[in-house]
Each structure stands twice: as C-alpha cells, then as structure tokens.
C-alpha cells in the first residue's frame, strides 16, 4: 500500500471519528442508534470505511445533529470519491447550519 493511500485512509478515518464525536450523547439511546454505533466501531476497526460511513450517517439521521457532523461526513465522502453521498451530506450540512442560525437569531 502506498503512502498516499495510507494517508488518505487516515484522513478519512479522522473525518469519520470527528463525525462520531459530534453525535449528541443521549441518556437512553434507541436500540437502533446503539446498534449503528456498534456497527460503525466494528467497521472502522476493520478499515471498512464505506460501511463505517453508511452506519454513522444512518445513526445521524436518527438524532438531531449539528452542521459539523454532516460536514465531516461530506469531507469523508469526497475523499472516498463517493460523489452522490458527498452531495447529500453537503445538503444536510447546509440544512443543519441554517437551522442553527435560525435558532440563534430567535434567542
């Protein structure tokens, strides 16, 4: 495996871990949410980055996430050259950022 590929994988892994850390912690998460996080951890530990991305994205759809979560997934998908997913995550990022801005203006 070349250095460039290893560096790319590490960068993607960093984006995925950042997204994971941006998920809101819940006092009593749903079974589905917990299962998706367990899947994510397993896939990430086996370098199955595409499956890890799918799991963490599905988990993010079950809770209210901030823009940073979707931005990290957007960056990971771009690095993986998953153009459709990158576009979807960018859209979700804009939605989350807009919602956050609207809430801040109401306060």
Phi and psi restraints in degrees (range 20) as a CNS / XPLOR table:
assign (resid 1 and name C) (resid 2 and name N)
       (resid 2 and name CA) (resid 2 and name C) 1.0 -75.6 20.0 2
assign (resid 2 and name N) (resid 2 and name CA)
       (resid 2 and name C) (resid 3 and name N) 1.0 160.5 20.0 2
assign (resid 2 and name C) (resid 3 and name N)
       (resid 3 and name CA) (resid 3 and name C) 1.0 -59.6 20.0 2
assign (resid 3 and name N) (resid 3 and name CA)
       (resid 3 and name C) (resid 4 and name N) 1.0 -41.2 20.0 2
assign (resid 3 and name C) (resid 4 and name N)
       (resid 4 and name CA) (resid 4 and name C) 1.0 -61.5 20.0 2
assign (resid 4 and name N) (resid 4 and name CA)
       (resid 4 and name C) (resid 5 and name N) 1.0 -42.1 20.0 2
assign (resid 4 and name C) (resid 5 and name N)
       (resid 5 and name CA) (resid 5 and name C) 1.0 -65.5 20.0 2
assign (resid 5 and name N) (resid 5 and name CA)
       (resid 5 and name C) (resid 6 and name N) 1.0 -44.0 20.0 2
assign (resid 5 and name C) (resid 6 and name N)
       (resid 6 and name CA) (resid 6 and name C) 1.0 -61.4 20.0 2
assign (resid 6 and name N) (resid 6 and name CA)
       (resid 6 and name C) (resid 7 and name N) 1.0 -42.7 20.0 2
assign (resid 6 and name C) (resid 7 and name N)
       (resid 7 and name CA) (resid 7 and name C) 1.0 -64.8 20.0 2
assign (resid 7 and name N) (resid 7 and name CA)
       (resid 7 and name C) (resid 8 and name N) 1.0 -40.3 20.0 2
assign (resid 7 and name C) (resid 8 and name N)
       (resid 8 and name CA) (resid 8 and name C) 1.0 -62.9 20.0 2
assign (resid 8 and name N) (resid 8 and name CA)
       (resid 8 and name C) (resid 9 and name N) 1.0 -45.0 20.0 2
assign (resid 8 and name C) (resid 9 and name N)
       (resid 9 and name CA) (resid 9 and name C) 1.0 -60.4 20.0 2
assign (resid 9 and name N) (resid 9 and name CA)
       (resid 9 and name C) (resid 10 and name N) 1.0 -43.8 20.0 2
assign (resid 9 and name C) (resid 10 and name N)
       (resid 10 and name CA) (resid 10 and name C) 1.0 -63.0 20.0 2
assign (resid 10 and name N) (resid 10 and name CA)
       (resid 10 and name C) (resid 11 and name N) 1.0 -39.1 20.0 2
assign (resid 10 and name C) (resid 11 and name N)
       (resid 11 and name CA) (resid 11 and name C) 1.0 -65.9 20.0 2
assign (resid 11 and name N) (resid 11 and name CA)
       (resid 11 and name C) (resid 12 and name N) 1.0 -44.4 20.0 2
assign (resid 11 and name C) (resid 12 and name N)
       (resid 12 and name CA) (resid 12 and name C) 1.0 -60.9 20.0 2
assign (resid 12 and name N) (resid 12 and name CA)
       (resid 12 and name C) (resid 13 and name N) 1.0 -44.9 20.0 2
assign (resid 12 and name C) (resid 13 and name N)
       (resid 13 and name CA) (resid 13 and name C) 1.0 -59.7 20.0 2
assign (resid 13 and name N) (resid 13 and name CA)
       (resid 13 and name C) (resid 14 and name N) 1.0 -39.9 20.0 2
assign (resid 13 and name C) (resid 14 and name N)
       (resid 14 and name CA) (resid 14 and name C) 1.0 -62.9 20.0 2
assign (resid 14 and name N) (resid 14 and name CA)
       (resid 14 and name C) (resid 15 and name N) 1.0 -44.8 20.0 2
assign (resid 14 and name C) (resid 15 and name N)
       (resid 15 and name CA) (resid 15 and name C) 1.0 -60.2 20.0 2
assign (resid 15 and name N) (resid 15 and name CA)
       (resid 15 and name C) (resid 16 and name N) 1.0 -42.8 20.0 2
assign (resid 15 and name C) (resid 16 and name N)
       (resid 16 and name CA) (resid 16 and name C) 1.0 -65.9 20.0 2
assign (resid 16 and name N) (resid 16 and name CA)
       (resid 16 and name C) (resid 17 and name N) 1.0 -41.7 20.0 2
assign (resid 16 and name C) (resid 17 and name N)
       (resid 17 and name CA) (resid 17 and name C) 1.0 -65.7 20.0 2
assign (resid 17 and name N) (resid 17 and name CA)
       (resid 17 and name C) (resid 18 and name N) 1.0 -37.5 20.0 2
assign (resid 17 and name C) (resid 18 and name N)
       (resid 18 and name CA) (resid 18 and name C) 1.0 -61.3 20.0 2
assign (resid 18 and name N) (resid 18 and name CA)
       (resid 18 and name C) (resid 19 and name N) 1.0 -43.9 20.0 2
assign (resid 18 and name C) (resid 19 and name N)
       (resid 19 and name CA) (resid 19 and name C) 1.0 -61.1 20.0 2
assign (resid 19 and name N) (resid 19 and name CA)
       (resid 19 and name C) (resid 20 and name N) 1.0 -44.0 20.0 2
assign (resid 19 and name C) (resid 20 and name N)
       (resid 20 and name CA) (resid 20 and name C) 1.0 -59.0 20.0 2
assign (resid 20 and name N) (resid 20 and name CA)
       (resid 20 and name C) (resid 21 and name N) 1.0 -42.0 20.0 2
assign (resid 20 and name C) (resid 21 and name N)
       (resid 21 and name CA) (resid 21 and name C) 1.0 -72.1 20.0 2
assign (resid 21 and name N) (resid 21 and name CA)
       (resid 21 and name C) (resid 22 and name N) 1.0 -19.1 20.0 2
assign (resid 21 and name C) (resid 22 and name N)
       (resid 22 and name CA) (resid 22 and name C) 1.0 -88.7 20.0 2
assign (resid 22 and name N) (resid 22 and name CA)
       (resid 22 and name C) (resid 23 and name N) 1.0 -3.9 20.0 2
assign (resid 22 and name C) (resid 23 and name N)
       (resid 23 and name CA) (resid 23 and name C) 1.0 -70.6 20.0 2
assign (resid 23 and name N) (resid 23 and name CA)
       (resid 23 and name C) (resid 24 and name N) 1.0 138.1 20.0 2
assign (resid 23 and name C) (resid 24 and name N)
       (resid 24 and name CA) (resid 24 and name C) 1.0 -67.8 20.0 2
assign (resid 24 and name N) (resid 24 and name CA)
       (resid 24 and name C) (resid 25 and name N) 1.0 138.4 20.0 2
assign (resid 24 and name C) (resid 25 and name N)
       (resid 25 and name CA) (resid 25 and name C) 1.0 -80.2 20.0 2
assign (resid 25 and name N) (resid 25 and name CA)
       (resid 25 and name C) (resid 26 and name N) 1.0 134.2 20.0 2
assign (resid 25 and name C) (resid 26 and name N)
       (resid 26 and name CA) (resid 26 and name C) 1.0 -114.8 20.0 2
assign (resid 26 and name N) (resid 26 and name CA)
       (resid 26 and name C) (resid 27 and name N) 1.0 142.0 20.0 2
assign (resid 26 and name C) (resid 27 and name N)
       (resid 27 and name CA) (resid 27 and name C) 1.0 -61.6 20.0 2
assign (resid 27 and name N) (resid 27 and name CA)
       (resid 27 and name C) (resid 28 and name N) 1.0 -43.0 20.0 2
assign (resid 27 and name C) (resid 28 and name N)
       (resid 28 and name CA) (resid 28 and name C) 1.0 -137.4 20.0 2
assign (resid 28 and name N) (resid 28 and name CA)
       (resid 28 and name C) (resid 29 and name N) 1.0 84.0 20.0 2
assign (resid 28 and name C) (resid 29 and name N)
       (resid 29 and name CA) (resid 29 and name C) 1.0 -67.2 20.0 2
assign (resid 29 and name N) (resid 29 and name CA)
       (resid 29 and name C) (resid 30 and name N) 1.0 154.0 20.0 2
assign (resid 29 and name C) (resid 30 and name N)
       (resid 30 and name CA) (resid 30 and name C) 1.0 -67.4 20.0 2
assign (resid 30 and name N) (resid 30 and name CA)
       (resid 30 and name C) (resid 31 and name N) 1.0 158.8 20.0 2
assign (resid 30 and name C) (resid 31 and name N)
       (resid 31 and name CA) (resid 31 and name C) 1.0 -60.9 20.0 2
assign (resid 31 and name N) (resid 31 and name CA)
       (resid 31 and name C) (resid 32 and name N) 1.0 -39.5 20.0 2
assign (resid 31 and name C) (resid 32 and name N)
       (resid 32 and name CA) (resid 32 and name C) 1.0 -63.2 20.0 2
assign (resid 32 and name N) (resid 32 and name CA)
       (resid 32 and name C) (resid 33 and name N) 1.0 -44.6 20.0 2
assign (resid 32 and name C) (resid 33 and name N)
       (resid 33 and name CA) (resid 33 and name C) 1.0 -60.8 20.0 2
assign (resid 33 and name N) (resid 33 and name CA)
       (resid 33 and name C) (resid 34 and name N) 1.0 -48.4 20.0 2
assign (resid 33 and name C) (resid 34 and name N)
       (resid 34 and name CA) (resid 34 and name C) 1.0 -60.9 20.0 2
assign (resid 34 and name N) (resid 34 and name CA)
       (resid 34 and name C) (resid 35 and name N) 1.0 -41.7 20.0 2
assign (resid 34 and name C) (resid 35 and name N)
       (resid 35 and name CA) (resid 35 and name C) 1.0 -64.5 20.0 2
assign (resid 35 and name N) (resid 35 and name CA)
       (resid 35 and name C) (resid 36 and name N) 1.0 -40.1 20.0 2
assign (resid 35 and name C) (resid 36 and name N)
       (resid 36 and name CA) (resid 36 and name C) 1.0 -65.1 20.0 2
assign (resid 36 and name N) (resid 36 and name CA)
       (resid 36 and name C) (resid 37 and name N) 1.0 -38.7 20.0 2
assign (resid 36 and name C) (resid 37 and name N)
       (resid 37 and name CA) (resid 37 and name C) 1.0 -67.6 20.0 2
assign (resid 37 and name N) (resid 37 and name CA)
       (resid 37 and name C) (resid 38 and name N) 1.0 -38.0 20.0 2
assign (resid 37 and name C) (resid 38 and name N)
       (resid 38 and name CA) (resid 38 and name C) 1.0 -63.6 20.0 2
assign (resid 38 and name N) (resid 38 and name CA)
       (resid 38 and name C) (resid 39 and name N) 1.0 -43.5 20.0 2
assign (resid 38 and name C) (resid 39 and name N)
       (resid 39 and name CA) (resid 39 and name C) 1.0 -59.3 20.0 2
assign (resid 39 and name N) (resid 39 and name CA)
       (resid 39 and name C) (resid 40 and name N) 1.0 -47.2 20.0 2
assign (resid 39 and name C) (resid 40 and name N)
       (resid 40 and name CA) (resid 40 and name C) 1.0 -55.0 20.0 2
assign (resid 40 and name N) (resid 40 and name CA)
       (resid 40 and name C) (resid 41 and name N) 1.0 -50.4 20.0 2
assign (resid 40 and name C) (resid 41 and name N)
       (resid 41 and name CA) (resid 41 and name C) 1.0 -59.7 20.0 2
assign (resid 41 and name N) (resid 41 and name CA)
       (resid 41 and name C) (resid 42 and name N) 1.0 -41.0 20.0 2
assign (resid 41 and name C) (resid 42 and name N)
       (resid 42 and name CA) (resid 42 and name C) 1.0 -66.0 20.0 2
assign (resid 42 and name N) (resid 42 and name CA)
       (resid 42 and name C) (resid 43 and name N) 1.0 -48.6 20.0 2
assign (resid 42 and name C) (resid 43 and name N)
       (resid 43 and name CA) (resid 43 and name C) 1.0 -62.1 20.0 2
assign (resid 43 and name N) (resid 43 and name CA)
       (resid 43 and name C) (resid 44 and name N) 1.0 -42.4 20.0 2
assign (resid 43 and name C) (resid 44 and name N)
       (resid 44 and name CA) (resid 44 and name C) 1.0 -64.5 20.0 2
assign (resid 44 and name N) (resid 44 and name CA)
       (resid 44 and name C) (resid 45 and name N) 1.0 -39.1 20.0 2
assign (resid 44 and name C) (resid 45 and name N)
       (resid 45 and name CA) (resid 45 and name C) 1.0 -68.8 20.0 2
assign (resid 45 and name N) (resid 45 and name CA)
       (resid 45 and name C) (resid 46 and name N) 1.0 -20.6 20.0 2
assign (resid 45 and name C) (resid 46 and name N)
       (resid 46 and name CA) (resid 46 and name C) 1.0 -102.0 20.0 2
assign (resid 46 and name N) (resid 46 and name CA)
       (resid 46 and name C) (resid 47 and name N) 1.0 13.2 20.0 2
assign (resid 46 and name C) (resid 47 and name N)
       (resid 47 and name CA) (resid 47 and name C) 1.0 58.0 20.0 2
assign (resid 47 and name N) (resid 47 and name CA)
       (resid 47 and name C) (resid 48 and name N) 1.0 30.6 20.0 2
assign (resid 47 and name C) (resid 48 and name N)
       (resid 48 and name CA) (resid 48 and name C) 1.0 -95.4 20.0 2
assign (resid 48 and name N) (resid 48 and name CA)
       (resid 48 and name C) (resid 49 and name N) 1.0 75.5 20.0 2
assign (resid 48 and name C) (resid 49 and name N)
       (resid 49 and name CA) (resid 49 and name C) 1.0 -66.9 20.0 2
assign (resid 49 and name N) (resid 49 and name CA)
       (resid 49 and name C) (resid 50 and name N) 1.0 -36.5 20.0 2
assign (resid 49 and name C) (resid 50 and name N)
       (resid 50 and name CA) (resid 50 and name C) 1.0 -63.8 20.0 2
assign (resid 50 and name N) (resid 50 and name CA)
       (resid 50 and name C) (resid 51 and name N) 1.0 -43.3 20.0 2
assign (resid 50 and name C) (resid 51 and name N)
       (resid 51 and name CA) (resid 51 and name C) 1.0 -69.6 20.0 2
assign (resid 51 and name N) (resid 51 and name CA)
       (resid 51 and name C) (resid 52 and name N) 1.0 -35.9 20.0 2
assign (resid 51 and name C) (resid 52 and name N)
       (resid 52 and name CA) (resid 52 and name C) 1.0 -62.4 20.0 2
assign (resid 52 and name N) (resid 52 and name CA)
       (resid 52 and name C) (resid 53 and name N) 1.0 -42.4 20.0 2
assign (resid 52 and name C) (resid 53 and name N)
       (resid 53 and name CA) (resid 53 and name C) 1.0 -60.6 20.0 2
assign (resid 53 and name N) (resid 53 and name CA)
       (resid 53 and name C) (resid 54 and name N) 1.0 -45.0 20.0 2
assign (resid 53 and name C) (resid 54 and name N)
       (resid 54 and name CA) (resid 54 and name C) 1.0 -62.2 20.0 2
assign (resid 54 and name N) (resid 54 and name CA)
       (resid 54 and name C) (resid 55 and name N) 1.0 -42.7 20.0 2
assign (resid 54 and name C) (resid 55 and name N)
       (resid 55 and name CA) (resid 55 and name C) 1.0 -65.6 20.0 2
assign (resid 55 and name N) (resid 55 and name CA)
       (resid 55 and name C) (resid 56 and name N) 1.0 -45.6 20.0 2
assign (resid 55 and name C) (resid 56 and name N)
       (resid 56 and name CA) (resid 56 and name C) 1.0 -70.1 20.0 2
assign (resid 56 and name N) (resid 56 and name CA)
       (resid 56 and name C) (resid 57 and name N) 1.0 -34.3 20.0 2
assign (resid 56 and name C) (resid 57 and name N)
       (resid 57 and name CA) (resid 57 and name C) 1.0 -65.6 20.0 2
assign (resid 57 and name N) (resid 57 and name CA)
       (resid 57 and name C) (resid 58 and name N) 1.0 -41.8 20.0 2
assign (resid 57 and name C) (resid 58 and name N)
       (resid 58 and name CA) (resid 58 and name C) 1.0 -64.2 20.0 2
assign (resid 58 and name N) (resid 58 and name CA)
       (resid 58 and name C) (resid 59 and name N) 1.0 -40.4 20.0 2
assign (resid 58 and name C) (resid 59 and name N)
       (resid 59 and name CA) (resid 59 and name C) 1.0 -62.8 20.0 2
assign (resid 59 and name N) (resid 59 and name CA)
       (resid 59 and name C) (resid 60 and name N) 1.0 -40.9 20.0 2
assign (resid 59 and name C) (resid 60 and name N)
       (resid 60 and name CA) (resid 60 and name C) 1.0 -64.3 20.0 2
assign (resid 60 and name N) (resid 60 and name CA)
       (resid 60 and name C) (resid 61 and name N) 1.0 -26.0 20.0 2
assign (resid 60 and name C) (resid 61 and name N)
       (resid 61 and name CA) (resid 61 and name C) 1.0 -77.2 20.0 2
assign (resid 61 and name N) (resid 61 and name CA)
       (resid 61 and name C) (resid 62 and name N) 1.0 -14.5 20.0 2
assign (resid 61 and name C) (resid 62 and name N)
       (resid 62 and name CA) (resid 62 and name C) 1.0 -88.9 20.0 2
assign (resid 62 and name N) (resid 62 and name CA)
       (resid 62 and name C) (resid 63 and name N) 1.0 -12.9 20.0 2
assign (resid 62 and name C) (resid 63 and name N)
       (resid 63 and name CA) (resid 63 and name C) 1.0 -132.2 20.0 2
assign (resid 63 and name N) (resid 63 and name CA)
       (resid 63 and name C) (resid 64 and name N) 1.0 167.7 20.0 2
assign (resid 63 and name C) (resid 64 and name N)
       (resid 64 and name CA) (resid 64 and name C) 1.0 -84.1 20.0 2
assign (resid 64 and name N) (resid 64 and name CA)
       (resid 64 and name C) (resid 65 and name N) 1.0 116.7 20.0 2
assign (resid 64 and name C) (resid 65 and name N)
       (resid 65 and name CA) (resid 65 and name C) 1.0 -112.3 20.0 2
assign (resid 65 and name N) (resid 65 and name CA)
       (resid 65 and name C) (resid 66 and name N) 1.0 157.8 20.0 2
assign (resid 65 and name C) (resid 66 and name N)
       (resid 66 and name CA) (resid 66 and name C) 1.0 -88.7 20.0 2
assign (resid 66 and name N) (resid 66 and name CA)
       (resid 66 and name C) (resid 67 and name N) 1.0 174.6 20.0 2
assign (resid 66 and name C) (resid 67 and name N)
       (resid 67 and name CA) (resid 67 and name C) 1.0 -63.1 20.0 2
assign (resid 67 and name N) (resid 67 and name CA)
       (resid 67 and name C) (resid 68 and name N) 1.0 -32.5 20.0 2
assign (resid 67 and name C) (resid 68 and name N)
       (resid 68 and name CA) (resid 68 and name C) 1.0 -61.1 20.0 2
assign (resid 68 and name N) (resid 68 and name CA)
       (resid 68 and name C) (resid 69 and name N) 1.0 -36.7 20.0 2
assign (resid 68 and name C) (resid 69 and name N)
       (resid 69 and name CA) (resid 69 and name C) 1.0 -58.3 20.0 2
assign (resid 69 and name N) (resid 69 and name CA)
       (resid 69 and name C) (resid 70 and name N) 1.0 -52.6 20.0 2
assign (resid 69 and name C) (resid 70 and name N)
       (resid 70 and name CA) (resid 70 and name C) 1.0 -69.5 20.0 2
assign (resid 70 and name N) (resid 70 and name CA)
       (resid 70 and name C) (resid 71 and name N) 1.0 -32.4 20.0 2
assign (resid 70 and name C) (resid 71 and name N)
       (resid 71 and name CA) (resid 71 and name C) 1.0 -64.4 20.0 2
assign (resid 71 and name N) (resid 71 and name CA)
       (resid 71 and name C) (resid 72 and name N) 1.0 -41.8 20.0 2
assign (resid 71 and name C) (resid 72 and name N)
       (resid 72 and name CA) (resid 72 and name C) 1.0 -62.4 20.0 2
assign (resid 72 and name N) (resid 72 and name CA)
       (resid 72 and name C) (resid 73 and name N) 1.0 -42.0 20.0 2
assign (resid 72 and name C) (resid 73 and name N)
       (resid 73 and name CA) (resid 73 and name C) 1.0 -66.7 20.0 2
assign (resid 73 and name N) (resid 73 and name CA)
       (resid 73 and name C) (resid 74 and name N) 1.0 -36.9 20.0 2
assign (resid 73 and name C) (resid 74 and name N)
       (resid 74 and name CA) (resid 74 and name C) 1.0 -60.5 20.0 2
assign (resid 74 and name N) (resid 74 and name CA)
       (resid 74 and name C) (resid 75 and name N) 1.0 -46.2 20.0 2
assign (resid 74 and name C) (resid 75 and name N)
       (resid 75 and name CA) (resid 75 and name C) 1.0 -63.7 20.0 2
assign (resid 75 and name N) (resid 75 and name CA)
       (resid 75 and name C) (resid 76 and name N) 1.0 -42.2 20.0 2
assign (resid 75 and name C) (resid 76 and name N)
       (resid 76 and name CA) (resid 76 and name C) 1.0 -62.9 20.0 2
assign (resid 76 and name N) (resid 76 and name CA)
       (resid 76 and name C) (resid 77 and name N) 1.0 -46.3 20.0 2
assign (resid 76 and name C) (resid 77 and name N)
       (resid 77 and name CA) (resid 77 and name C) 1.0 -63.8 20.0 2
assign (resid 77 and name N) (resid 77 and name CA)
       (resid 77 and name C) (resid 78 and name N) 1.0 -38.3 20.0 2
assign (resid 77 and name C) (resid 78 and name N)
       (resid 78 and name CA) (resid 78 and name C) 1.0 -61.8 20.0 2
assign (resid 78 and name N) (resid 78 and name CA)
       (resid 78 and name C) (resid 79 and name N) 1.0 -45.6 20.0 2
assign (resid 78 and name C) (resid 79 and name N)
       (resid 79 and name CA) (resid 79 and name C) 1.0 -63.5 20.0 2
assign (resid 79 and name N) (resid 79 and name CA)
       (resid 79 and name C) (resid 80 and name N) 1.0 -30.8 20.0 2
assign (resid 79 and name C) (resid 80 and name N)
       (resid 80 and name CA) (resid 80 and name C) 1.0 -86.3 20.0 2
assign (resid 80 and name N) (resid 80 and name CA)
       (resid 80 and name C) (resid 81 and name N) 1.0 -1.4 20.0 2
assign (resid 80 and name C) (resid 81 and name N)
       (resid 81 and name CA) (resid 81 and name C) 1.0 59.9 20.0 2
assign (resid 81 and name N) (resid 81 and name CA)
       (resid 81 and name C) (resid 82 and name N) 1.0 37.5 20.0 2
assign (resid 81 and name C) (resid 82 and name N)
       (resid 82 and name CA) (resid 82 and name C) 1.0 -99.0 20.0 2
assign (resid 82 and name N) (resid 82 and name CA)
       (resid 82 and name C) (resid 83 and name N) 1.0 81.3 20.0 2
assign (resid 82 and name C) (resid 83 and name N)
       (resid 83 and name CA) (resid 83 and name C) 1.0 -64.1 20.0 2
assign (resid 83 and name N) (resid 83 and name CA)
       (resid 83 and name C) (resid 84 and name N) 1.0 -40.8 20.0 2
assign (resid 83 and name C) (resid 84 and name N)
       (resid 84 and name CA) (resid 84 and name C) 1.0 -65.8 20.0 2
assign (resid 84 and name N) (resid 84 and name CA)
       (resid 84 and name C) (resid 85 and name N) 1.0 -44.8 20.0 2
assign (resid 84 and name C) (resid 85 and name N)
       (resid 85 and name CA) (resid 85 and name C) 1.0 -64.8 20.0 2
assign (resid 85 and name N) (resid 85 and name CA)
       (resid 85 and name C) (resid 86 and name N) 1.0 -40.7 20.0 2
assign (resid 85 and name C) (resid 86 and name N)
       (resid 86 and name CA) (resid 86 and name C) 1.0 -58.6 20.0 2
assign (resid 86 and name N) (resid 86 and name CA)
       (resid 86 and name C) (resid 87 and name N) 1.0 -41.4 20.0 2
assign (resid 86 and name C) (resid 87 and name N)
       (resid 87 and name CA) (resid 87 and name C) 1.0 -66.5 20.0 2
assign (resid 87 and name N) (resid 87 and name CA)
       (resid 87 and name C) (resid 88 and name N) 1.0 -42.5 20.0 2
assign (resid 87 and name C) (resid 88 and name N)
       (resid 88 and name CA) (resid 88 and name C) 1.0 -61.6 20.0 2
assign (resid 88 and name N) (resid 88 and name CA)
       (resid 88 and name C) (resid 89 and name N) 1.0 -44.7 20.0 2
assign (resid 88 and name C) (resid 89 and name N)
       (resid 89 and name CA) (resid 89 and name C) 1.0 -66.8 20.0 2
assign (resid 89 and name N) (resid 89 and name CA)
       (resid 89 and name C) (resid 90 and name N) 1.0 -34.9 20.0 2
assign (resid 89 and name C) (resid 90 and name N)
       (resid 90 and name CA) (resid 90 and name C) 1.0 -64.3 20.0 2
assign (resid 90 and name N) (resid 90 and name CA)
       (resid 90 and name C) (resid 91 and name N) 1.0 -41.7 20.0 2
assign (resid 90 and name C) (resid 91 and name N)
       (resid 91 and name CA) (resid 91 and name C) 1.0 -61.1 20.0 2
assign (resid 91 and name N) (resid 91 and name CA)
       (resid 91 and name C) (resid 92 and name N) 1.0 -45.1 20.0 2
assign (resid 91 and name C) (resid 92 and name N)
       (resid 92 and name CA) (resid 92 and name C) 1.0 -65.4 20.0 2
assign (resid 92 and name N) (resid 92 and name CA)
       (resid 92 and name C) (resid 93 and name N) 1.0 -34.8 20.0 2
assign (resid 92 and name C) (resid 93 and name N)
       (resid 93 and name CA) (resid 93 and name C) 1.0 -61.0 20.0 2
assign (resid 93 and name N) (resid 93 and name CA)
       (resid 93 and name C) (resid 94 and name N) 1.0 -47.9 20.0 2
assign (resid 93 and name C) (resid 94 and name N)
       (resid 94 and name CA) (resid 94 and name C) 1.0 -62.3 20.0 2
assign (resid 94 and name N) (resid 94 and name CA)
       (resid 94 and name C) (resid 95 and name N) 1.0 -42.3 20.0 2
assign (resid 94 and name C) (resid 95 and name N)
       (resid 95 and name CA) (resid 95 and name C) 1.0 -59.7 20.0 2
assign (resid 95 and name N) (resid 95 and name CA)
       (resid 95 and name C) (resid 96 and name N) 1.0 -48.6 20.0 2
assign (resid 95 and name C) (resid 96 and name N)
       (resid 96 and name CA) (resid 96 and name C) 1.0 -64.2 20.0 2
assign (resid 96 and name N) (resid 96 and name CA)
       (resid 96 and name C) (resid 97 and name N) 1.0 -41.0 20.0 2
assign (resid 96 and name C) (resid 97 and name N)
       (resid 97 and name CA) (resid 97 and name C) 1.0 -66.2 20.0 2
assign (resid 97 and name N) (resid 97 and name CA)
       (resid 97 and name C) (resid 98 and name N) 1.0 -40.3 20.0 2
assign (resid 97 and name C) (resid 98 and name N)
       (resid 98 and name CA) (resid 98 and name C) 1.0 -64.8 20.0 2
assign (resid 98 and name N) (resid 98 and name CA)
       (resid 98 and name C) (resid 99 and name N) 1.0 -44.1 20.0 2
assign (resid 98 and name C) (resid 99 and name N)
       (resid 99 and name CA) (resid 99 and name C) 1.0 -61.9 20.0 2
assign (resid 99 and name N) (resid 99 and name CA)
       (resid 99 and name C) (resid 100 and name N) 1.0 -43.5 20.0 2
assign (resid 99 and name C) (resid 100 and name N)
       (resid 100 and name CA) (resid 100 and name C) 1.0 -61.8 20.0 2
assign (resid 100 and name N) (resid 100 and name CA)
       (resid 100 and name C) (resid 101 and name N) 1.0 -40.3 20.0 2
assign (resid 100 and name C) (resid 101 and name N)
       (resid 101 and name CA) (resid 101 and name C) 1.0 -65.9 20.0 2
assign (resid 101 and name N) (resid 101 and name CA)
       (resid 101 and name C) (resid 102 and name N) 1.0 -42.8 20.0 2
assign (resid 101 and name C) (resid 102 and name N)
       (resid 102 and name CA) (resid 102 and name C) 1.0 -62.0 20.0 2
assign (resid 102 and name N) (resid 102 and name CA)
       (resid 102 and name C) (resid 103 and name N) 1.0 -41.3 20.0 2
assign (resid 102 and name C) (resid 103 and name N)
       (resid 103 and name CA) (resid 103 and name C) 1.0 -65.2 20.0 2
assign (resid 103 and name N) (resid 103 and name CA)
       (resid 103 and name C) (resid 104 and name N) 1.0 -40.7 20.0 2
assign (resid 103 and name C) (resid 104 and name N)
       (resid 104 and name CA) (resid 104 and name C) 1.0 -64.9 20.0 2
assign (resid 104 and name N) (resid 104 and name CA)
       (resid 104 and name C) (resid 105 and name N) 1.0 -35.7 20.0 2
assign (resid 104 and name C) (resid 105 and name N)
       (resid 105 and name CA) (resid 105 and name C) 1.0 -71.5 20.0 2
assign (resid 105 and name N) (resid 105 and name CA)
       (resid 105 and name C) (resid 106 and name N) 1.0 -28.4 20.0 2
assign (resid 105 and name C) (resid 106 and name N)
       (resid 106 and name CA) (resid 106 and name C) 1.0 -76.2 20.0 2
assign (resid 106 and name N) (resid 106 and name CA)
       (resid 106 and name C) (resid 107 and name N) 1.0 -18.9 20.0 2
